Amino acid sequence: MELDPFSSKLFVFCNAARTIIKLVGWDGNGFVLLLKKIEKARFLWLVNLPMDQVELNAQQINWLLDRYDLTLLQGHATLPHHTVL
């Protein structure tokens, strides 16, 4: 992947059966590993995308962990602070 594992990025991996998702990230003084395994279903992994790397925001990662189809969902646009006031 040629990415720096010590960056602030969170790396997400799924097993072939799509029953386990692992999230790995560097927090400044060590690696953090989060693993979620589901028993009677499968994660809706992004299998039909042509690229090896996909950037997800925090909301999309939550959707992935909750088994939502990321190809069907789209969050609200982020507003700059001066448009909210």
Secondary structure, 3 states (H helix, E strand, C coil): CCCCCCCCCEEEEECCCCCEEEEEEECCCCEEEEEEECCCCCCCCCCCCCCCCCCCCHHHHHHHHCCCCCCCCCCCCCCCHHHHC
